[in-house]
Amino acid sequence: MMAAMRSRAEAGLTLMEVLVTVALMSIALLGLAVAYPIGRAAVLQARFSTTMVALAEQRMEQAKRTPYVSLNTLAGTDSSTHAPYTINTVISVDLPVAGMTTVGVTVTSPNSPTPLMANTGPETVTLETFVSAP
């Protein structure tokens, strides 16, 4: 007899409340499922950018340690040492003035198309410095 006298608040959830809750949870999870690949692509792009800057800085440090008369040995393209990145070093003697050498380093990342994002092709980072003759 007491069970029949329970109030409405103690009766539990109705089927409609459960269906509304499931619908709202589905919408929220769908939003997360769409955002995940975009976030992953952003992290991948940040990794490429960080690696490219580090490789360019590494080549610049190598140029600083190289004797002035031997700077031309750094010139050229290297695509095997840090594959899949390509490092292109350009040495311009007597530029911008006589007795100065310009060292330019361009690092190119691999082309990695990402779902849900526009394919912009390979990214590049370029660093340039001047070295004076002793």
N, CA, C and O atoms as a MOPAC input file, in Angstrom:
PM7 MOZYME 1SCF
protein

 N      0.81600 1    -1.19200 1     0.00000 1
 C      0.00000 1     0.00000 1     0.00000 1
 C      0.85800 1     1.25300 1     0.00000 1
 O      0.50500 1     2.26700 1    -0.60200 1
 N      2.00500 1     1.16600 1     0.69400 1
 C      2.88700 1     2.32200 1     0.77500 1
 C      3.53000 1     2.60700 1    -0.58200 1
 O      3.78200 1     3.76300 1    -0.92500 1
 N      3.79300 1     1.55100 1    -1.35100 1
 C      4.43300 1     1.73300 1    -2.64800 1
 C      3.53000 1     2.51900 1    -3.58600 1
 O      4.02000 1     3.30200 1    -4.40000 1
 N      2.24400 1     2.32700 1    -3.48700 1
 C      1.32200 1     3.04400 1    -4.34700 1
 C      1.22700 1     4.51300 1    -3.98300 1
 O      0.75900 1     5.31700 1    -4.78900 1
 N      1.66000 1     4.87900 1    -2.79100 1
 C      1.53500 1     6.26000 1    -2.31100 1
 C      2.82700 1     7.06800 1    -2.51200 1
 O      2.91200 1     8.20200 1    -2.04200 1
 N      3.81100 1     6.51900 1    -3.18600 1
 C      5.04800 1     7.28100 1    -3.41100 1
 C      4.74500 1     8.53100 1    -4.22000 1
 O      3.83700 1     8.54700 1    -5.05100 1
 N      5.52400 1     9.58200 1    -3.96300 1
 C      5.29900 1    10.83700 1    -4.69500 1
 C      5.91900 1    10.74300 1    -6.08800 1
 O      6.69100 1     9.82800 1    -6.37300 1
 N      5.58600 1    11.66700 1    -6.92100 1
 C      6.07800 1    11.69900 1    -8.29800 1
 C      7.58900 1    11.88400 1    -8.32700 1
 O      8.23000 1    11.32400 1    -9.21600 1
 N      8.19700 1    12.62800 1    -7.41800 1
 C      9.62900 1    12.90700 1    -7.38900 1
 C     10.43900 1    11.64100 1    -7.16300 1
 O     11.58700 1    11.56700 1    -7.60200 1
 N      9.88800 1    10.66200 1    -6.50400 1
 C     10.60800 1     9.42800 1    -6.20400 1
 C     10.43100 1     8.36800 1    -7.28500 1
 O     11.02200 1     7.29300 1    -7.18300 1
 N      9.65900 1     8.63300 1    -8.28600 1
 C      9.31300 1     7.62200 1    -9.26900 1
 C     10.44900 1     7.32300 1   -10.24100 1
 O     10.43600 1     6.26000 1   -10.86200 1
 N     11.45000 1     8.22600 1   -10.40500 1
 C     12.56100 1     7.99700 1   -11.33000 1
 C     12.39600 1     8.81100 1   -12.59500 1
 O     11.60600 1     9.75400 1   -12.64300 1
 N     13.14000 1     8.44300 1   -13.61000 1
 C     13.13600 1     9.18700 1   -14.86600 1
 C     12.09700 1     8.61600 1   -15.82000 1
 O     11.84100 1     7.41300 1   -15.86300 1
 N     11.51700 1     9.52400 1   -16.57600 1
 C     10.57800 1     9.06600 1   -17.58600 1
 C     11.35300 1     8.74800 1   -18.86700 1
 O     12.50800 1     9.14700 1   -19.01800 1
 N     10.72400 1     8.04700 1   -19.76100 1
 C     11.34700 1     7.70800 1   -21.02700 1
 C     11.68500 1     8.96600 1   -21.81800 1
 O     12.72100 1     9.00600 1   -22.48100 1
 N     10.84800 1     9.98600 1   -21.76700 1
 C     11.10200 1    11.23200 1   -22.48800 1
 C     12.34800 1    11.92700 1   -21.94700 1
 O     13.13300 1    12.44800 1   -22.73900 1
 N     12.55900 1    11.95600 1   -20.65300 1
 C     13.74800 1    12.57000 1   -20.06500 1
 C     15.01900 1    11.82900 1   -20.50400 1
 O     16.03900 1    12.45400 1   -20.79300 1
 N     14.94900 1    10.53300 1   -20.55000 1
 C     16.10400 1     9.74300 1   -20.98900 1
 C     16.40400 1    10.02200 1   -22.45700 1
 O     17.56900 1    10.18400 1   -22.82000 1
 N     15.39000 1    10.08200 1   -23.30500 1
 C     15.59300 1    10.35400 1   -24.73100 1
 C     16.18700 1    11.73800 1   -24.96900 1
 O     17.06500 1    11.89400 1   -25.81700 1
 N     15.72200 1    12.74000 1   -24.23400 1
 C     16.26700 1    14.09800 1   -24.36800 1
 C     17.73100 1    14.11800 1   -23.93600 1
 O     18.56200 1    14.75000 1   -24.58800 1
 N     18.04600 1    13.43900 1   -22.85700 1
 C     19.42800 1    13.37700 1   -22.37700 1
 C     20.33300 1    12.68100 1   -23.39600 1
 O     21.44500 1    13.14400 1   -23.65200 1
 N     19.87300 1    11.59000 1   -23.96700 1
 C     20.66400 1    10.87800 1   -24.97000 1
 C     20.86300 1    11.77000 1   -26.20600 1
 O     21.95200 1    11.78000 1   -26.78000 1
 N     19.85400 1    12.50000 1   -26.61300 1
 C     19.97300 1    13.39000 1   -27.77300 1
 C     20.99200 1    14.49800 1   -27.50900 1
 O     21.82100 1    14.78900 1   -28.37100 1
 N     20.94100 1    15.11000 1   -26.34400 1
 C     21.89300 1    16.17200 1   -26.01100 1
 C     23.32400 1    15.63300 1   -25.93000 1
 O     24.25600 1    16.29000 1   -26.39200 1
 N     23.50200 1    14.47600 1   -25.36300 1
 C     24.84200 1    13.86600 1   -25.27800 1
 C     25.35800 1    13.52900 1   -26.67300 1
 O     26.54800 1    13.68300 1   -26.94600 1
 N     24.47800 1    13.07300 1   -27.55200 1
 C     24.88400 1    12.74700 1   -28.92100 1
 C     25.36200 1    13.98800 1   -29.65800 1
 O     26.36000 1    13.93500 1   -30.37700 1
 N     24.66800 1    15.09200 1   -29.49000 1
 C     25.07400 1    16.33800 1   -30.14000 1
 C     26.43500 1    16.78800 1   -29.61600 1
 O     27.28500 1    17.21100 1   -30.39900 1
 N     26.65200 1    16.70500 1   -28.31600 1
 C     27.92800 1    17.10900 1   -27.72400 1
 C     29.06600 1    16.21500 1   -28.21200 1
 O     30.13700 1    16.72000 1   -28.54900 1
 N     28.86000 1    14.92600 1   -28.25700 1
 C     29.90100 1    14.00300 1   -28.72100 1
 C     30.17500 1    14.17200 1   -30.21000 1
 O     31.31200 1    14.00500 1   -30.65200 1
 N     29.15400 1    14.50000 1   -30.98400 1
 C     29.34700 1    14.75100 1   -32.40700 1
 C     30.22600 1    15.98400 1   -32.61500 1
 O     31.08100 1    15.99400 1   -33.50000 1
 N     30.02200 1    17.01100 1   -31.81100 1
 C     30.86600 1    18.20600 1   -31.87400 1
 C     32.31800 1    17.88500 1   -31.55900 1
 O     33.21900 1    18.40000 1   -32.22100 1
 N     32.55900 1    17.05100 1   -30.57000 1
 C     33.92300 1    16.63200 1   -30.23600 1
 C     34.53800 1    15.80500 1   -31.35300 1
 O     35.72600 1    15.93400 1   -31.64700 1
 N     33.73400 1    14.96100 1   -31.97200 1
 C     34.24200 1    14.11500 1   -33.05100 1
 C     34.65600 1    14.95400 1   -34.25700 1
 O     35.60900 1    14.59700 1   -34.95100 1
 N     33.96800 1    16.05000 1   -34.51700 1
 C     34.32000 1    16.92200 1   -35.63000 1
 C     35.55700 1    17.74900 1   -35.28000 1
 O     36.40100 1    17.97900 1   -36.14600 1
 N     35.68200 1    18.19300 1   -34.05300 1
 C     36.80100 1    19.05200 1   -33.62900 1
 C     38.11300 1    18.28600 1   -33.50700 1
 O     39.17900 1    18.88300 1   -33.65500 1
 N     38.06800 1    17.00600 1   -33.24500 1
 C     39.29700 1    16.23300 1   -33.01800 1
 C     40.25400 1    16.25300 1   -34.21000 1
 O     41.43100 1    16.55200 1   -34.01300 1
 N     39.81200 1    15.95100 1   -35.44400 1
 C     40.76000 1    15.98100 1   -36.56900 1
 C     41.35100 1    17.37200 1   -36.81700 1
 O     42.50900 1    17.49000 1   -37.21800 1
 N     40.56900 1    18.41100 1   -36.58500 1
 C     41.07000 1    19.76700 1   -36.77500 1
 C     42.14400 1    20.07800 1   -35.73700 1
 O     43.17300 1    20.66700 1   -36.06800 1
 N     41.91600 1    19.69500 1   -34.50700 1
 C     42.92600 1    19.88600 1   -33.46400 1
 C     44.17900 1    19.07900 1   -33.72900 1
 O     45.29000 1    19.55000 1   -33.48700 1
 N     44.00600 1    17.88600 1   -34.21600 1
 C     45.15900 1    17.02900 1   -34.53500 1
 C     45.97700 1    17.63400 1   -35.66700 1
 O     47.20700 1    17.59600 1   -35.64000 1
 N     45.29300 1    18.19100 1   -36.66300 1
 C     45.99100 1    18.83500 1   -37.77900 1
 C     46.76700 1    20.05500 1   -37.30400 1
 O     47.87200 1    20.31200 1   -37.78000 1
 N     46.20100 1    20.79900 1   -36.38000 1
 C     46.90500 1    21.97100 1   -35.84900 1
 C     48.15200 1    21.55600 1   -35.08200 1
 O     49.18500 1    22.21900 1   -35.17800 1
 N     48.07000 1    20.47900 1   -34.33100 1
 C     49.24100 1    19.98500 1   -33.59900 1
 C     50.30700 1    19.49200 1   -34.57100 1
 O     51.49500 1    19.73100 1   -34.35600 1
 N     49.90000 1    18.81200 1   -35.62900 1
 C     50.84700 1    18.33600 1   -36.63400 1
 C     51.54700 1    19.50400 1   -37.32600 1
 O     52.75900 1    19.46800 1   -37.53700 1
 N     50.78700 1    20.53300 1   -37.67600 1
 C     51.37800 1    21.71200 1   -38.31000 1
 C     52.34300 1    22.41400 1   -37.36300 1
 O     53.39700 1    22.88200 1   -37.79500 1
 N     52.00800 1    22.49500 1   -36.09800 1
 C     52.91100 1    23.11000 1   -35.12600 1
 C     54.19600 1    22.30100 1   -34.99500 1
 O     55.27400 1    22.87400 1   -34.83800 1
 N     54.09300 1    20.98800 1   -35.05800 1
 C     55.29600 1    20.14400 1   -34.98800 1
 C     56.19600 1    20.38900 1   -36.19400 1
 O     57.41400 1    20.49800 1   -36.05500 1
 N     55.58500 1    20.47500 1   -37.38900 1
 C     56.36500 1    20.77400 1   -38.59700 1
 C     57.06700 1    22.12000 1   -38.46600 1
 O     58.25700 1    22.23300 1   -38.76000 1
 N     56.33600 1    23.13800 1   -38.02600 1
 C     56.91200 1    24.48100 1   -37.90400 1
 C     58.05600 1    24.50700 1   -36.90800 1
 O     59.10000 1    25.10100 1   -37.17800 1
 N     57.87300 1    23.87200 1   -35.76200 1
 C     58.91800 1    23.84100 1   -34.74500 1
 C     60.15600 1    23.12100 1   -35.25600 1
 O     61.27700 1    23.57300 1   -35.02300 1
 N     59.96500 1    22.01600 1   -35.94300 1
 C     61.10100 1    21.26500 1   -36.47800 1
 C     61.82200 1    22.07400 1   -37.54400 1
 O     63.05300 1    22.08200 1   -37.58400 1
 N     61.07800 1    22.75500 1   -38.41000 1
 C     61.71000 1    23.55200 1   -39.45600 1
 C     62.55900 1    24.67700 1   -38.87200 1
 O     63.67600 1    24.91400 1   -39.33200 1
 N     62.04000 1    25.36400 1   -37.87200 1
 C     62.80500 1    26.44900 1   -37.24200 1
 C     64.04400 1    25.88600 1   -36.55900 1
 O     65.11900 1    26.47800 1   -36.65300 1
 N     63.91300 1    24.76800 1   -35.88300 1
 C     65.06800 1    24.16000 1   -35.20400 1
 C     66.14000 1    23.74800 1   -36.21100 1
 O     67.32800 1    23.94600 1   -35.95500 1
 N     65.74500 1    23.18000 1   -37.34900 1
 C     66.72300 1    22.78300 1   -38.36300 1
 C     67.40900 1    24.00100 1   -38.97600 1
 O     68.61600 1    23.97400 1   -39.21700 1
 N     66.65400 1    25.06400 1   -39.22800 1
 C     67.24500 1    26.28500 1   -39.78000 1
 C     68.22300 1    26.91600 1   -38.78000 1
 O     69.30400 1    27.36500 1   -39.16200 1
 N     67.84300 1    26.94500 1   -37.51400 1
 C     68.74600 1    27.49200 1   -36.48700 1
 C     70.00000 1    26.63100 1   -36.34900 1
 O     71.09500 1    27.15300 1   -36.13800 1
 N     69.84200 1    25.32800 1   -36.46600 1
 C     70.99300 1    24.42600 1   -36.39100 1
 C     71.97200 1    24.72100 1   -37.52200 1
 O     73.18200 1    24.75700 1   -37.29700 1
 N     71.46000 1    24.93500 1   -38.74300 1
 C     72.33800 1    25.24600 1   -39.86900 1
 C     72.99700 1    26.62100 1   -39.67100 1
 O     74.15400 1    26.80200 1   -40.04900 1
 N     72.28700 1    27.57700 1   -39.09300 1
 C     72.87400 1    28.89500 1   -38.81500 1
 C     74.01000 1    28.78000 1   -37.79600 1
 O     75.04900 1    29.42300 1   -37.94000 1
 N     73.80500 1    27.96800 1   -36.78000 1
 C     74.87400 1    27.75300 1   -35.79300 1
 C     76.08600 1    27.09700 1   -36.44400 1
 O     77.22800 1    27.40600 1   -36.10400 1
 N     75.82900 1    26.19800 1   -37.37300 1
 C     76.92300 1    25.55400 1   -38.10300 1
 C     77.69300 1    26.60100 1   -38.91400 1
 O     78.92000 1    26.53900 1   -38.99700 1
 N     76.98600 1    27.55000 1   -39.50600 1
 C     77.63900 1    28.61900 1   -40.27000 1
 C     78.48600 1    29.50900 1   -39.36100 1
 O     79.55300 1    29.97100 1   -39.76500 1
 N     78.01700 1    29.75000 1   -38.14000 1
 C     78.79000 1    30.56400 1   -37.19900 1
 C     80.09100 1    29.87800 1   -36.80900 1
 O     81.10400 1    30.54400 1   -36.59100 1
 N     80.07200 1    28.55000 1   -36.72000 1
 C     81.26500 1    27.79400 1   -36.32100 1
 C     82.22500 1    27.55000 1   -37.48400 1
 O     83.37800 1    27.17500 1   -37.27300 1
 N     81.75100 1    27.76200 1   -38.70300 1
 C     82.57800 1    27.50100 1   -39.88600 1
 C     83.48300 1    28.70400 1   -40.14500 1
 O     83.02100 1    29.84400 1   -40.09600 1
 N     84.77000 1    28.46200 1   -40.42100 1
 C     85.65400 1    29.59100 1   -40.75500 1
 C     85.12700 1    30.35100 1   -41.97300 1
 O     84.51800 1    29.76400 1   -42.86700 1
 N     85.36700 1    31.64800 1   -41.99500 1
 C     84.82400 1    32.51100 1   -43.04500 1
 C     85.18100 1    32.02500 1   -44.44500 1
 O     84.33500 1    32.02400 1   -45.33800 1
 N     86.42200 1    31.61500 1   -44.63700 1
 C     86.87000 1    31.20100 1   -45.97700 1
 C     86.23900 1    29.88000 1   -46.40600 1
 O     86.27400 1    29.53800 1   -47.58800 1
 N     85.66300 1    29.13500 1   -45.46900 1
 C     85.05700 1    27.84000 1   -45.79000 1
 C     83.53200 1    27.87700 1   -45.82900 1
 O     82.90000 1    26.82600 1   -45.93800 1
 N     82.93200 1    29.05000 1   -45.74200 1
 C     81.46300 1    29.13600 1   -45.72000 1
 C     80.82000 1    28.53900 1   -46.96300 1
 O     79.71600 1    27.99900 1   -46.88600 1
 N     81.49000 1    28.62600 1   -48.10700 1
 C     80.91100 1    28.07800 1   -49.34200 1
 C     80.69200 1    26.57500 1   -49.27300 1
 O     79.91100 1    26.03700 1   -50.05800 1
 N     81.35900 1    25.88100 1   -48.35700 1
 C     81.16200 1    24.43200 1   -48.23600 1
 C     79.77100 1    24.09700 1   -47.70500 1
 O     79.31500 1    22.96200 1   -47.83800 1
 N     79.09900 1    25.06900 1   -47.10800 1
 C     77.74500 1    24.83300 1   -46.57800 1
 C     76.66600 1    24.98200 1   -47.64000 1
 O     75.53800 1    24.52700 1   -47.44600 1
 N     76.99900 1    25.61400 1   -48.75800 1
 C     75.99700 1    25.89900 1   -49.78800 1
 C     75.47000 1    24.61100 1   -50.41000 1
 O     76.19900 1    23.63200 1   -50.57200 1
 N     74.19700 1    24.63700 1   -50.75000 1
 C     73.59400 1    23.49500 1   -51.42800 1
 C     72.30000 1    23.05800 1   -50.77800 1
 O     71.81500 1    23.67400 1   -49.82900 1
 N     71.75600 1    21.98300 1   -51.30900 1
 C     70.48800 1    21.43100 1   -50.82900 1
 C     70.73400 1    20.07500 1   -50.19700 1
 O     71.41000 1    19.21800 1   -50.76600 1
 N     70.17300 1    19.89500 1   -49.01500 1
 C     70.30400 1    18.62600 1   -48.28400 1
 C     68.90300 1    18.09500 1   -48.02500 1
 O     68.14500 1    18.67600 1   -47.24800 1
 N     68.56200 1    16.99000 1   -48.67600 1
 C     67.23200 1    16.41000 1   -48.46000 1
 C     67.31100 1    15.01900 1   -47.85500 1
 O     66.29000 1    14.34400 1   -47.71900 1
 N     68.51000 1    14.58300 1   -47.49000 1
 C     68.63700 1    13.22500 1   -46.96400 1
 C     68.96300 1    13.18700 1   -45.47000 1
 O     68.55400 1    12.25200 1   -44.78200 1
 N     69.68100 1    14.17000 1   -44.95800 1
 C     70.09900 1    14.13400 1   -43.55400 1
 C     68.91100 1    14.18400 1   -42.60100 1
 O     68.86700 1    13.44500 1   -41.61800 1
 N     67.95400 1    15.05100 1   -42.89200 1
 C     66.78700 1    15.22300 1   -42.01600 1
 C     65.49800 1    14.96700 1   -42.78600 1
 O     64.53000 1    15.71500 1   -42.65300 1
 N     65.49000 1    13.90400 1   -43.59200 1
 C     64.30100 1    13.57600 1   -44.38400 1
 C     63.10200 1    13.42100 1   -43.45200 1
 O     63.25200 1    12.86300 1   -42.36500 1
 N     61.95000 1    13.88300 1   -43.82900 1
 C     61.49500 1    14.36200 1   -45.13000 1
 C     61.65300 1    15.87400 1   -45.32800 1
 O     61.09700 1    16.42200 1   -46.28000 1
 N     62.39400 1    16.55700 1   -44.45700 1
 C     62.62000 1    17.98800 1   -44.60300 1
 C     63.75200 1    18.23800 1   -45.59900 1
 O     64.68200 1    17.43800 1   -45.70000 1
 N     63.67300 1    19.35000 1   -46.33300 1
 C     64.71100 1    19.74300 1   -47.27100 1
 C     65.32600 1    21.04400 1   -46.76800 1
 O     64.61700 1    22.00800 1   -46.48100 1
 N     66.65500 1    21.05900 1   -46.66300 1
 C     67.37500 1    22.23700 1   -46.18500 1
 C     68.19900 1    22.78900 1   -47.34000 1
 O     69.06200 1    22.10000 1   -47.88300 1
 N     67.92600 1    24.03800 1   -47.71100 1
 C     68.64900 1    24.69200 1   -48.79000 1
 C     69.44400 1    25.85900 1   -48.18800 1
 O     68.86800 1    26.76200 1   -47.58000 1
 N     70.75500 1    25.83000 1   -48.36100 1
 C     71.62300 1    26.87600 1   -47.83700 1
 C     72.21600 1    27.64900 1   -49.00700 1
 O     72.77100 1    27.06000 1   -49.93500 1
 N     72.09300 1    28.97700 1   -48.95500 1
 C     72.61500 1    29.85300 1   -49.99200 1
 C     73.66200 1    30.76200 1   -49.36100 1
 O     73.39000 1    31.43600 1   -48.36700 1
 N     74.85200 1    30.77900 1   -49.93700 1
 C     75.94300 1    31.63400 1   -49.47200 1
 C     76.17400 1    32.70900 1   -50.54000 1
 O     76.47200 1    32.38500 1   -51.69000 1
 N     76.03800 1    33.98500 1   -50.16400 1
 C     76.24400 1    35.10000 1   -51.10400 1
 C     77.41600 1    35.93300 1   -50.60300 1
 O     77.28400 1    36.69300 1   -49.64400 1
 N     78.56100 1    35.78600 1   -51.25800 1
 C     79.78200 1    36.48400 1   -50.85500 1
 C     79.70700 1    37.94100 1   -51.30500 1
 O     79.17600 1    38.25200 1   -52.37100 1
 N     80.25300 1    38.82800 1   -50.46500 1
 C     80.28200 1    40.28100 1   -50.71700 1
 C     78.88100 1    40.85900 1   -50.91600 1
 O     78.67700 1    41.75800 1   -51.73200 1
 N     77.94200 1    40.34100 1   -50.17300 1
 C     76.59100 1    40.85900 1   -50.21000 1
 C     76.12900 1    41.04500 1   -48.77900 1
 O     76.19200 1    40.05700 1   -48.04800 1
 N     75.69000 1    42.14200 1   -48.30700 1
 C     75.28800 1    43.35400 1   -49.00100 1
 C     76.44700 1    44.30700 1   -49.34100 1
 O     76.28100 1    45.19200 1   -50.18100 1
 N     77.61000 1    44.14000 1   -48.70600 1
 C     78.77100 1    44.98600 1   -49.01600 1
 C     80.00000 1    44.09800 1   -49.09000 1
 O     79.96100 1    42.93600 1   -48.68400 1
 N     81.07600 1    44.63700 1   -49.60000 1
 C     82.32400 1    43.88200 1   -49.68100 1
 C     82.78600 1    43.52000 1   -48.26400 1
 O     82.68800 1    44.32400 1   -47.33700 1
 N     83.28800 1    42.30200 1   -48.12300 1
 C     83.76100 1    41.83600 1   -46.82000 1
 C     82.67600 1    41.21800 1   -45.95600 1
 O     82.94500 1    40.80400 1   -44.82800 1
 N     81.46600 1    41.15000 1   -46.46300 1
 C     80.35600 1    40.52900 1   -45.73400 1
 C     79.79400 1    39.40000 1   -46.59500 1
 O     79.77600 1    39.48100 1   -47.82300 1
 N     79.34300 1    38.36500 1   -45.93000 1
 C     78.72100 1    37.24400 1   -46.62600 1
 C     77.33300 1    37.02600 1   -46.03200 1
 O     77.15700 1    37.04000 1   -44.81400 1
 N     76.36600 1    36.82800 1   -46.89600 1
 C     75.00100 1    36.53700 1   -46.45300 1
 C     74.80100 1    35.02200 1   -46.47100 1
 O     75.07400 1    34.35300 1   -47.46800 1
 N     74.32500 1    34.50800 1   -45.36300 1
 C     74.00800 1    33.08600 1   -45.26100 1
 C     72.49000 1    32.98600 1   -45.11700 1
 O     71.91100 1    33.48500 1   -44.15200 1
 N     71.85900 1    32.33200 1   -46.09300 1
 C     70.41300 1    32.13500 1   -46.06100 1
 C     70.08500 1    30.65600 1   -45.99400 1
 O     70.64400 1    29.84900 1   -46.73700 1
 N     69.17800 1    30.31000 1   -45.10200 1
 C     68.76800 1    28.91300 1   -44.93800 1
 C     67.25600 1    28.84200 1   -45.10700 1
 O     66.51000 1    29.56100 1   -44.44200 1
 N     66.81600 1    27.96800 1   -46.00200 1
 C     65.38700 1    27.73000 1   -46.20300 1
 C     65.11400 1    26.24900 1   -45.94500 1
 O     65.72700 1    25.37500 1   -46.55800 1
 N     64.18900 1    25.98700 1   -45.03600 1
 C     63.80200 1    24.61500 1   -44.71100 1
 C     62.37000 1    24.41600 1   -45.19500 1
 O     61.48800 1    25.22600 1   -44.90900 1
 N     62.15000 1    23.33300 1   -45.92900 1
 C     60.83300 1    23.01500 1   -46.47400 1
 C     60.31800 1    21.74100 1   -45.82600 1
 O     61.02700 1    20.73800 1   -45.74300 1
 N     59.07200 1    21.79500 1   -45.36900 1
 C     58.46200 1    20.63000 1   -44.72600 1
 C     57.84800 1    19.73200 1   -45.78200 1
 O     57.64400 1    20.15400 1   -46.92000 1
 N     57.55200 1    18.49300 1   -45.40800 1
 C     56.84900 1    17.62000 1   -46.34900 1
 C     55.41500 1    18.10300 1   -46.53800 1
 O     54.84200 1    18.72900 1   -45.64600 1
 N     54.84300 1    17.81000 1   -47.69600 1
 C     53.44400 1    18.14000 1   -47.94800 1
 C     52.59000 1    17.08500 1   -47.26100 1
 O     52.67000 1    15.90000 1   -47.58600 1
 N     51.77700 1    17.52000 1   -46.31400 1
 C     50.94300 1    16.55600 1   -45.59600 1
 C     49.50200 1    17.02800 1   -45.60600 1
 O     49.08600 1    17.75800 1   -44.70600 1
 N     48.72400 1    16.62200 1   -46.61900 1
 C     47.32300 1    17.00800 1   -46.66400 1
 C     46.57100 1    16.47500 1   -45.44900 1
 O     46.75500 1    15.33000 1   -45.03400 1
 N     45.73100 1    17.32400 1   -44.89700 1
 C     44.99100 1    16.97200 1   -43.69800 1
 C     43.49800 1    17.00200 1   -44.00200 1
 O     43.02000 1    17.94300 1   -44.63500 1
 N     42.75100 1    15.98900 1   -43.56100 1
 C     41.30800 1    16.00100 1   -43.79300 1
 C     40.65900 1    17.22700 1   -43.15400 1
 O     41.09100 1    17.68700 1   -42.09700 1
 N     39.64300 1    17.74000 1   -43.78900 1
 C     38.84800 1    18.87400 1   -43.31700 1
 C     39.59200 1    20.20000 1   -43.36200 1
 O     39.05700 1    21.20500 1   -42.89400 1
 N     40.80800 1    20.24300 1   -43.90700 1
 C     41.54900 1    21.49500 1   -43.98900 1
 C     42.06000 1    21.67500 1   -45.41500 1
 O     42.32400 1    20.69800 1   -46.11600 1
 N     42.19500 1    22.91300 1   -45.83400 1
 C     42.67200 1    23.19900 1   -47.18900 1
 C     44.13200 1    22.78000 1   -47.31300 1
 O     44.93000 1    23.01900 1   -46.40700 1
 N     44.47700 1    22.16100 1   -48.42500 1
 C     45.85100 1    21.74600 1   -48.67700 1
 C     46.62300 1    22.94600 1   -49.21500 1
 O     46.38700 1    23.38600 1   -50.34000 1
 N     47.54600 1    23.47600 1   -48.40900 1
 C     48.31600 1    24.65100 1   -48.80000 1
 C     49.68100 1    24.27200 1   -49.34900 1
 O     50.46500 1    25.14800 1   -49.71300 1
 N     49.97300 1    22.99100 1   -49.41300 1
 C     51.26600 1    22.54300 1   -49.92200 1
 C     52.32200 1    22.58600 1   -48.83500 1
 O     52.01500 1    22.82700 1   -47.66700 1
 N     53.57000 1    22.35100 1   -49.22300 1
 C     54.64800 1    22.35000 1   -48.23400 1
 C     54.85600 1    23.74400 1   -47.63600 1
 O     54.69500 1    24.75500 1   -48.32000 1
 N     55.20500 1    23.78000 1   -46.39100 1
 C     55.50000 1    25.03400 1   -45.69300 1
 C     57.00400 1    25.27700 1   -45.72700 1
 O     57.78300 1    24.32800 1   -45.82100 1
 N     57.41800 1    26.53600 1   -45.65100 1
 C     58.84500 1    26.85900 1   -45.62200 1
 C     59.14800 1    27.85100 1   -44.51200 1
 O     58.30900 1    28.66600 1   -44.12800 1
 N     60.37500 1    27.75700 1   -44.00700 1
 C     60.90900 1    28.71300 1   -43.04100 1
 C     62.23700 1    29.18800 1   -43.60300 1
 O     63.05400 1    28.37600 1   -44.03900 1
 N     62.45800 1    30.49400 1   -43.59800 1
 C     63.69400 1    31.06200 1   -44.11800 1
 C     64.34200 1    31.92900 1   -43.05600 1
 O     63.70100 1    32.81200 1   -42.48700 1
 N     65.62000 1    31.67400 1   -42.79100 1
 C     66.42100 1    32.49700 1   -41.88100 1
 C     67.60000 1    33.04000 1   -42.67200 1
 O     68.10400 1    32.38600 1   -43.58600 1
 N     68.03200 1    34.24200 1   -42.31400 1
 C     69.14700 1    34.85200 1   -43.02000 1
 C     70.00200 1    35.60000 1   -42.01000 1
 O     69.48300 1    36.21900 1   -41.08100 1
 N     71.30900 1    35.53800 1   -42.19500 1
 C     72.23200 1    36.26300 1   -41.32500 1
 C     73.41200 1    36.75200 1   -42.15300 1
 O     73.62000 1    36.31300 1   -43.28300 1
 N     74.17600 1    37.66500 1   -41.57300 1
 C     75.35100 1    38.21400 1   -42.22600 1
 C     76.58000 1    37.81800 1   -41.42600 1
 O     76.56700 1    37.85100 1   -40.19500 1
 N     77.64100 1    37.44400 1   -42.12700 1
 C     78.90000 1    37.08800 1   -41.50000 1
 C     79.95400 1    38.00200 1   -42.09800 1
 O     80.04500 1    38.15100 1   -43.31700 1
 N     80.75400 1    38.61500 1   -41.22400 1
 C     81.79200 1    39.51500 1   -41.74200 1
 C     83.12800 1    38.79800 1   -41.79200 1
 O     83.40400 1    37.87700 1   -41.02300 1
 N     83.94600 1    39.25800 1   -42.73000 1
 C     85.29300 1    38.67900 1   -42.88000 1
 C     86.13100 1    39.07000 1   -41.66800 1
 O     85.94500 1    40.14700 1   -41.10200 1
 N     87.06100 1    38.18900 1   -41.26800 1
 C     87.87600 1    38.52900 1   -40.08700 1
 C     88.82600 1    39.67000 1   -40.38400 1
 O     89.58500 1    40.08600 1   -39.50800 1

